[in-house]
Amino acid sequence: MTGLGWFAALIVGGLAGWLAEKFMKRDHGLLLNIFMGIVGAMLFNAILVFIFGSTLGGWIGQLFVGFVGACILIAAITALRKDA
């Protein structure tokens, strides 16, 4: 997560994962929420840098990026599980 330390990344990642979980109407645990928020932020940060050349900074920006990225991950996992 751009511009955040490890502890802040865990907090923001957990919050982003939890918000995405509620938005997508899923039920995950705390560790999976943190994982989804952090990995989702890394994924969406990469997409933003590839398309626009930069990403959002700060706690709020990374919370938004983590939320959107976690929603993308949850949707992708749901789509893959339905096909299997």
PLY file of the C-alpha trace (Angstrom):
ply
format ascii 1.0
element vertex 84
property float x
property float y
property float z
element edge 83
property int vertex1
property int vertex2
end_header
0.00 0.00 0.00
1.59 3.16 -1.24
2.77 5.54 1.46
1.70 3.43 4.44
3.77 1.45 6.93
3.21 -2.23 7.67
0.92 -1.65 10.65
-1.15 0.94 8.80
-1.37 -1.38 5.77
-2.80 -4.12 7.99
-5.40 -1.77 9.44
-6.39 -0.24 6.10
-6.31 -3.65 4.38
-8.53 -5.19 7.04
-10.99 -2.32 6.83
-11.02 -2.37 3.02
-11.51 -6.15 3.01
-14.33 -5.90 5.55
-16.08 -3.15 3.56
-15.74 -5.17 0.36
-17.05 -8.27 2.14
-20.16 -6.39 3.29
-20.64 -4.70 -0.10
-20.35 -8.00 -1.98
-22.53 -9.82 0.62
-19.95 -12.46 1.52
-18.82 -13.91 4.84
-15.05 -14.16 5.43
-12.90 -14.09 8.51
-10.59 -11.35 9.73
-7.42 -12.80 8.17
-9.05 -13.25 4.78
-10.40 -9.69 4.96
-6.89 -8.36 5.64
-5.49 -10.52 2.83
-8.19 -9.43 0.37
-7.71 -5.75 1.26
-3.92 -5.81 0.90
-3.76 -7.99 -2.21
-6.69 -6.08 -3.70
-4.85 -2.81 -3.08
-1.71 -4.18 -4.74
-3.78 -5.36 -7.73
-5.71 -2.12 -8.18
-2.60 0.01 -7.55
-0.89 -1.87 -10.40
-3.91 -1.28 -12.65
-3.99 2.45 -11.81
-0.25 2.87 -12.40
-0.49 0.99 -15.70
-3.42 3.08 -16.96
-2.81 6.52 -15.40
0.84 6.41 -14.36
0.08 7.08 -10.67
-2.13 5.94 -7.82
-4.00 7.43 -4.87
-1.98 8.19 -1.75
-2.72 8.42 1.94
-5.02 6.44 4.19
-8.29 7.37 2.45
-6.88 6.87 -1.05
-5.47 3.47 -0.18
-8.69 2.50 1.60
-10.59 3.22 -1.62
-8.01 1.39 -3.74
-8.06 -1.61 -1.37
-11.86 -1.66 -1.35
-12.13 -1.65 -5.15
-9.34 -4.21 -5.50
-10.90 -6.51 -2.89
-14.25 -6.27 -4.69
-12.51 -7.27 -7.93
-10.88 -10.24 -6.19
-14.13 -11.38 -4.56
-15.96 -11.13 -7.90
-13.19 -13.08 -9.68
-13.15 -15.83 -7.06
-16.95 -16.08 -7.16
-16.90 -16.38 -10.96
-14.20 -19.07 -10.85
-16.02 -21.08 -8.19
-19.29 -21.08 -10.18
-17.50 -22.45 -13.26
-15.76 -25.25 -11.36
0 1
1 2
2 3
3 4
4 5
5 6
6 7
7 8
8 9
9 10
10 11
11 12
12 13
13 14
14 15
15 16
16 17
17 18
18 19
19 20
20 21
21 22
22 23
23 24
24 25
25 26
26 27
27 28
28 29
29 30
30 31
31 32
32 33
33 34
34 35
35 36
36 37
37 38
38 39
39 40
40 41
41 42
42 43
43 44
44 45
45 46
46 47
47 48
48 49
49 50
50 51
51 52
52 53
53 54
54 55
55 56
56 57
57 58
58 59
59 60
60 61
61 62
62 63
63 64
64 65
65 66
66 67
67 68
68 69
69 70
70 71
71 72
72 73
73 74
74 75
75 76
76 77
77 78
78 79
79 80
80 81
81 82
82 83
